Amino acid sequence: MISFLSQINPGLLLVVMGIVGSVLPMKTVRQALMVATPIAGMVLLVSAPREVDLWVATALGIDLVLYRVDSLSFIFALAFLIASFLNAIYAMHTDDKLQDGMALTYAGAAIAATTAGDLMTLFIFWEITAVSSVFLILRAGTRAAYNAAMRYLGVQILSGVLLLDGIAYVYKSRGDLSLDSFTSFDEPGALFIFLAFAI
C-alpha cells in the first residue's frame, strides 16, 4: 500500500481535487478539501523515492515520465504545496468555488510540471497552469480583469509555442524527450526552451 501511494503524483492529486472543488457547492466541504489536499500531497511527496521514474506512460511512441522526484524538484514541489495550503487557509473567508478550485488546480499543475521527468509532460502541465490562472484573473469580473487575462493568455501562449517548438527540435535531433536530452545552448531547440522559461 505504501509503495502504491508513493507513486501518486501530488500535483495530479491537486489538479483533480481542484476540478472537483470548482463544482462542489457546499462551502465547508469544499474548503476542507482545499486545505486537506495539499497536506495529503505533502505526505505523498515525502514518501516518494528519489531519482526514480515513478509513473511512466507511452503515447504516440513517446515515453512520458509523469512523475519523478529528485532533490531540486522535491524542494520546489514542497514549496508549491506549502503555498497552496496557506492560500487555502487565507481564502476560507470567501465562498467562491471556481476561485477555490482553480487555485488548487493551478498549484497542482505547477507541482506536476516540477516533478515531470520529460519535456512533453512538462509542456502539458505548463499549459494547464496557463489555463487555470486565466480563470483566476477573470474572477474579478471587470473589463480591466478581462483585458489583463487576455494579455496574460497571449504571453502564456507565446511561451507555450516557444516551449513546444524547442521540444520538437530536441525530439528531432535526439529522438528523446528526457530532461537531460540536451546539456547546452548549442543543442537544437535549447534556446527556444530557455526563452519559454524566461517568459
Buried (B, 14 or more C-beta within 10 A) or exposed (E): EEEEEBBBBBBBBBBBBBBBBBEBEEBEEBBEBBBEBBEBBBBBBEBBEEEBBBBEEEEEEBBBBBBBBEEEBBEBBBEBBBEBBEBBEEBBEEEBBBBBBBBBBBBBBBBBBBBBBBBBBBBBBBBBBBBBBBBBBBBEEEEEBEEBBEEBBEEBEEBBEBBBBBBBBBBEEBEBBBBEBBEEEEBBBBBBBBBBEEE
